[in-house]
Amino acid sequence: YPYVTTNVSALNTPPQAGHTISASVYLASNSVTLLAKLFVMDGQNAWHVGKTVTLTPGIWTNLAFTIPSNINTGVTSIGLQFNDPRGDSAPSNVYIDAVRWN
């Protein structure tokens, strides 16, 4: 499944266990419906994923994921993974904004 990710381990204040990551995602109105989920990768390259959310074309959707407390090796990357529930390969434009954690 396609995804976007960024390394956060070099940041002064990277996300940590117990923090909630949030992001706003816009799916262009001429796109097919997609599924999305936030994830973090830990120091052992294990993925920890949030709840799958349906993205509706033409609407901003807010996603949130609380990083599990059992991550002992720290968060190295955060990202968003996408999936087309019908298996279509139609192109879609996705816009990601306001990625943050606290």
Short mmCIF file of the C-alpha atoms (twelve columns), coordinates in Angstrom:
data_MODEL
# 
_entry.id   MODEL 
# 
loop_
_atom_site.group_PDB 
_atom_site.id 
_atom_site.type_symbol 
_atom_site.label_atom_id 
_atom_site.label_alt_id 
_atom_site.label_comp_id 
_atom_site.label_asym_id 
_atom_site.label_seq_id 
_atom_site.Cartn_x 
_atom_site.Cartn_y 
_atom_site.Cartn_z 
_atom_site.pdbx_PDB_model_num 
ATOM 1   C CA . TYR A 1   0.000   0.000  0.000   1 
ATOM 2   C CA . PRO A 2   1.315   3.495  -0.730  1 
ATOM 3   C CA . TYR A 3   2.465   5.625  2.153   1 
ATOM 4   C CA . VAL A 4   4.344   8.815  2.989   1 
ATOM 5   C CA . THR A 5   6.767   8.992  5.870   1 
ATOM 6   C CA . THR A 6   9.366   11.250 7.417   1 
ATOM 7   C CA . ASN A 7   12.199  10.629 9.834   1 
ATOM 8   C CA . VAL A 8   11.668  12.402 13.163  1 
ATOM 9   C CA . SER A 9   14.485  10.954 15.281  1 
ATOM 10  C CA . ALA A 10  16.748  13.992 14.704  1 
ATOM 11  C CA . LEU A 11  14.139  16.544 15.830  1 
ATOM 12  C CA . ASN A 12  14.652  18.419 19.104  1 
ATOM 13  C CA . THR A 13  11.250  17.212 20.355  1 
ATOM 14  C CA . PRO A 14  10.274  14.051 18.436  1 
ATOM 15  C CA . PRO A 15  6.989   12.314 19.232  1 
ATOM 16  C CA . GLN A 16  7.195   9.856  22.120  1 
ATOM 17  C CA . ALA A 17  5.162   7.053  23.636  1 
ATOM 18  C CA . GLY A 18  1.872   8.461  24.920  1 
ATOM 19  C CA . HIS A 19  1.828   11.433 22.523  1 
ATOM 20  C CA . THR A 20  -1.089  11.810 20.136  1 
ATOM 21  C CA . ILE A 21  -0.195  12.441 16.497  1 
ATOM 22  C CA . SER A 22  -2.775  14.226 14.375  1 
ATOM 23  C CA . ALA A 23  -3.017  15.243 10.728  1 
ATOM 24  C CA . SER A 24  -5.573  16.795 8.404   1 
ATOM 25  C CA . VAL A 25  -5.980  15.071 5.048   1 
ATOM 26  C CA . TYR A 26  -7.878  16.332 2.003   1 
ATOM 27  C CA . LEU A 27  -8.885  13.988 -0.803  1 
ATOM 28  C CA . ALA A 28  -9.508  15.854 -4.074  1 
ATOM 29  C CA . SER A 29  -13.112 15.823 -5.267  1 
ATOM 30  C CA . ASN A 30  -12.238 13.959 -8.487  1 
ATOM 31  C CA . SER A 31  -10.648 11.058 -6.549  1 
ATOM 32  C CA . VAL A 32  -11.978 7.660  -5.569  1 
ATOM 33  C CA . THR A 33  -12.747 7.031  -1.894  1 
ATOM 34  C CA . LEU A 34  -9.616  5.963  -0.017  1 
ATOM 35  C CA . LEU A 35  -8.759  4.577  3.398   1 
ATOM 36  C CA . ALA A 36  -5.965  6.104  5.481   1 
ATOM 37  C CA . LYS A 37  -4.199  5.495  8.768   1 
ATOM 38  C CA . LEU A 38  -1.434  7.181  10.726  1 
ATOM 39  C CA . PHE A 39  1.547   5.126  11.811  1 
ATOM 40  C CA . VAL A 40  4.850   5.387  13.635  1 
ATOM 41  C CA . MET A 41  7.945   3.288  13.183  1 
ATOM 42  C CA . ASP A 42  10.114  2.492  16.201  1 
ATOM 43  C CA . GLY A 43  13.859  1.950  16.527  1 
ATOM 44  C CA . GLN A 44  13.446  -1.722 15.593  1 
ATOM 45  C CA . ASN A 45  11.557  -0.781 12.382  1 
ATOM 46  C CA . ALA A 46  8.282   -2.131 13.764  1 
ATOM 47  C CA . TRP A 47  5.135   -0.326 12.611  1 
ATOM 48  C CA . HIS A 48  2.519   0.799  15.117  1 
ATOM 49  C CA . VAL A 49  -0.662  1.824  13.311  1 
ATOM 50  C CA . GLY A 50  -3.749  3.834  14.123  1 
ATOM 51  C CA . LYS A 51  -7.346  3.219  13.230  1 
ATOM 52  C CA . THR A 52  -8.247  3.075  9.527   1 
ATOM 53  C CA . VAL A 53  -10.367 6.059  8.489   1 
ATOM 54  C CA . THR A 54  -12.376 6.559  5.291   1 
ATOM 55  C CA . LEU A 55  -11.380 9.608  3.249   1 
ATOM 56  C CA . THR A 56  -14.295 11.091 1.322   1 
ATOM 57  C CA . PRO A 57  -13.524 13.020 -1.880  1 
ATOM 58  C CA . GLY A 58  -13.863 16.789 -1.479  1 
ATOM 59  C CA . ILE A 59  -13.696 16.777 2.333   1 
ATOM 60  C CA . TRP A 60  -10.939 17.429 4.885   1 
ATOM 61  C CA . THR A 61  -10.617 14.534 7.353   1 
ATOM 62  C CA . ASN A 62  -8.820  14.693 10.710  1 
ATOM 63  C CA . LEU A 63  -6.848  11.644 11.781  1 
ATOM 64  C CA . ALA A 64  -5.395  10.983 15.222  1 
ATOM 65  C CA . PHE A 65  -3.297  8.196  16.732  1 
ATOM 66  C CA . THR A 66  -1.924  7.837  20.259  1 
ATOM 67  C CA . ILE A 67  1.529   6.280  20.262  1 
ATOM 68  C CA . PRO A 68  1.477   3.108  22.385  1 
ATOM 69  C CA . SER A 69  3.239   3.256  25.744  1 
ATOM 70  C CA . ASN A 70  5.132   0.010  25.049  1 
ATOM 71  C CA . ILE A 71  7.509   1.543  22.469  1 
ATOM 72  C CA . ASN A 72  10.856  1.197  24.212  1 
ATOM 73  C CA . THR A 73  13.188  2.091  21.341  1 
ATOM 74  C CA . GLY A 74  11.744  5.510  20.509  1 
ATOM 75  C CA . VAL A 75  9.855   6.743  17.479  1 
ATOM 76  C CA . THR A 76  12.051  7.129  14.391  1 
ATOM 77  C CA . SER A 77  9.425   7.887  11.715  1 
ATOM 78  C CA . ILE A 78  5.825   8.986  11.383  1 
ATOM 79  C CA . GLY A 79  3.640   8.590  8.334   1 
ATOM 80  C CA . LEU A 80  0.322   8.008  6.615   1 
ATOM 81  C CA . GLN A 81  -0.626  4.878  4.703   1 
ATOM 82  C CA . PHE A 82  -3.358  4.819  2.042   1 
ATOM 83  C CA . ASN A 83  -5.482  2.052  0.573   1 
ATOM 84  C CA . ASP A 84  -8.251  1.840  -1.997  1 
ATOM 85  C CA . PRO A 85  -10.927 -0.444 -0.484  1 
ATOM 86  C CA . ARG A 86  -12.126 -1.533 -3.950  1 
ATOM 87  C CA . GLY A 87  -8.662  -2.315 -5.261  1 
ATOM 88  C CA . ASP A 88  -8.920  0.323  -8.005  1 
ATOM 89  C CA . SER A 89  -5.745  1.795  -9.342  1 
ATOM 90  C CA . ALA A 90  -7.333  5.140  -10.218 1 
ATOM 91  C CA . PRO A 91  -5.060  8.094  -9.440  1 
ATOM 92  C CA . SER A 92  -6.025  10.260 -6.487  1 
ATOM 93  C CA . ASN A 93  -4.702  13.562 -5.201  1 
ATOM 94  C CA . VAL A 94  -4.204  13.677 -1.450  1 
ATOM 95  C CA . TYR A 95  -3.185  16.789 0.504   1 
ATOM 96  C CA . ILE A 96  -1.688  16.491 4.004   1 
ATOM 97  C CA . ASP A 97  -1.665  19.444 6.391   1 
ATOM 98  C CA . ALA A 98  -1.192  20.300 10.065  1 
ATOM 99  C CA . VAL A 99  0.779   17.242 11.181  1 
ATOM 100 C CA . ARG A 100 1.510   17.637 14.896  1 
ATOM 101 C CA . TRP A 101 1.827   15.803 18.195  1 
ATOM 102 C CA . ASN A 102 1.433   16.529 21.875  1 
# 
